[in-house]
Amino acid sequence: MTRIHHIACGLMLACAVLSAQAQDTQGGTTPPQNAQLQKQEIAKGDPARWYKEDATGAEQSRTLRKEIGAALAEATIACKKGPASEREACLRDARATYKHDMDKVPQILAENKH
């Protein structure tokens, strides 16, 4: 049963990655300048930094804040592609999520230490 579970999880993950790649090639939520940088990095292979853990709390905090900021950037682009009538509410929700996530950074870091 465990082996089947692992295979099923792998297949779901692969489908999610393929779906995300298809969205990006069809005008997904990745900003164009970031997409270009991603393509250049992918062509070089995995950067060494991907395999180096954040050793200090400051590094972990910086990475987490960067990820939260990237999520806001993607949400903002998605909002701008949506219907104009829903745009302001969408942007407001994105900013609220950003603020909520940033406020939780210390809590998330504390939980990860245990």
C-alpha positions as CSV (number, residue, x, y, z in Angstrom):
1,M,0.0,0.0,0.0
2,T,2.8,2.4,0.8
3,R,4.5,1.9,-2.5
4,I,1.2,2.6,-4.4
5,H,0.8,5.7,-2.2
6,H,4.2,6.9,-3.2
7,I,3.6,6.3,-6.9
8,A,0.2,8.1,-6.8
9,C,1.8,11.1,-5.0
10,G,4.6,11.2,-7.6
11,L,2.1,11.1,-10.4
12,M,0.0,13.9,-8.9
13,L,3.1,16.0,-8.4
14,A,4.2,15.4,-11.9
15,C,0.8,16.5,-13.2
16,A,0.9,19.6,-11.1
17,V,4.3,20.5,-12.4
18,L,3.2,19.9,-16.0
19,S,0.1,22.0,-15.5
20,A,2.1,24.9,-14.0
21,Q,4.6,24.7,-16.9
22,A,1.7,24.8,-19.4
23,Q,0.2,27.9,-17.6
24,D,3.6,29.6,-17.7
25,T,4.0,29.0,-21.4
26,Q,0.5,30.3,-22.0
27,G,0.8,33.5,-20.1
28,G,0.8,32.3,-16.5
29,T,1.4,34.4,-13.5
30,T,5.2,34.5,-13.6
31,P,6.4,38.0,-14.5
32,P,8.1,38.1,-18.0
33,Q,11.5,39.2,-16.5
34,N,11.4,36.4,-14.0
35,A,10.4,33.8,-16.6
36,Q,13.5,34.9,-18.7
37,L,15.8,34.5,-15.7
38,Q,14.2,31.2,-14.9
39,K,14.9,29.9,-18.4
40,Q,18.6,31.0,-18.1
41,E,19.0,29.3,-14.8
42,I,17.3,26.1,-16.0
43,A,19.7,26.0,-18.9
44,K,22.7,26.0,-16.5
45,G,21.3,23.2,-14.4
46,D,20.4,23.3,-10.7
47,P,22.2,26.1,-8.8
48,A,24.2,25.0,-5.8
49,R,22.2,27.3,-3.6
50,W,19.2,25.0,-4.0
51,Y,21.0,22.4,-2.0
52,K,22.3,24.6,0.7
53,E,20.1,25.0,3.7
54,D,19.6,28.4,5.4
55,A,21.8,28.0,8.4
56,T,20.7,31.0,10.5
57,G,17.4,32.4,11.6
58,A,18.1,35.6,9.5
59,E,18.7,33.5,6.4
60,Q,15.5,31.5,7.0
61,S,13.5,34.7,7.6
62,R,14.9,36.3,4.4
63,T,14.0,33.3,2.3
64,L,10.5,33.0,3.8
65,R,9.9,36.8,3.2
66,K,11.2,36.5,-0.3
67,E,8.8,33.6,-1.0
68,I,5.9,35.5,0.4
69,G,6.8,38.5,-1.7
70,A,7.0,36.3,-4.8
71,A,3.5,34.9,-4.0
72,L,2.2,38.5,-3.8
73,A,3.8,39.3,-7.2
74,E,2.1,36.3,-8.8
75,A,-1.2,37.0,-7.2
76,T,-1.1,40.6,-8.4
77,I,-0.4,39.5,-12.0
78,A,-3.3,37.0,-11.8
79,C,-5.6,39.7,-10.4
80,K,-4.7,42.1,-13.3
81,K,-5.5,39.4,-15.8
82,G,-8.9,38.8,-14.3
83,P,-12.2,40.7,-14.9
84,A,-11.9,44.5,-14.3
85,S,-15.0,44.3,-12.0
86,E,-13.2,41.9,-9.6
87,R,-9.7,43.4,-9.8
88,E,-9.8,45.7,-6.8
89,A,-11.2,43.1,-4.5
90,C,-8.7,40.5,-5.8
91,L,-5.8,42.9,-5.2
92,R,-7.1,43.7,-1.7
93,D,-7.3,40.0,-0.9
94,A,-3.8,39.5,-2.2
95,R,-2.4,42.3,-0.1
96,A,-4.3,41.0,3.0
97,T,-2.9,37.5,2.4
98,Y,0.6,39.0,2.1
99,K,0.2,41.0,5.3
100,H,-1.2,37.9,7.2
101,D,1.7,35.8,5.9
102,M,4.3,38.4,6.8
103,D,2.8,38.8,10.3
104,K,3.2,35.0,10.8
105,V,6.9,34.8,9.8
106,P,8.1,34.7,13.4
107,Q,5.6,32.0,14.3
108,I,6.5,29.9,11.2
109,L,10.2,30.2,12.0
110,A,9.6,29.2,15.6
111,E,7.5,26.2,14.6
112,N,10.2,25.0,12.1
113,K,12.8,25.0,14.9
114,H,10.9,22.3,16.8
